[in-house]
Amino acid sequence: MGCDAADPQRLAAFWAQALRYVPEPGYDGPDNASLIDPAGKGPAISFLRVPEGKTAKNRMHIDIRVGGEHLIRTRVAELVTAGATVVREESYGGDELGHVVMLDPEGNEFCVA
């Protein structure tokens, strides 16, 4: 999976924390970065510097599933500290928190559920 970025190293550092991934050796230049799942199960994610900024809503986004309102709120707080922004909370039929829509440091949407 590849992602465009204004600052590949910063965005990779954020997503490494968010997904609990680690940097991929050999992909740590100023114009690129790559992450891998330390368990070897998830896909590698690369980040490449591009000159243009984000201009529209993502057509695809990542859902970080942690399960349960307490775990969702804990993870959201961690990600805010890492540079994410909360957009809104969504509930599923009643008062139970379903997921939180967030933006990464470069404005890409994702959810914590």
Buried (B, 14 or more C-beta within 10 A) or exposed (E): EEBBBBBBBBBBBBBBBBBEBEBBEEBEEEEBBBBBBEEEEBEEBBBEBEEEEBEEEEEEEBEBEBEEBEEBBEBBEEBEEBBBEBEEBEEEEEEEBBBBBBBBBBEBBBBBB
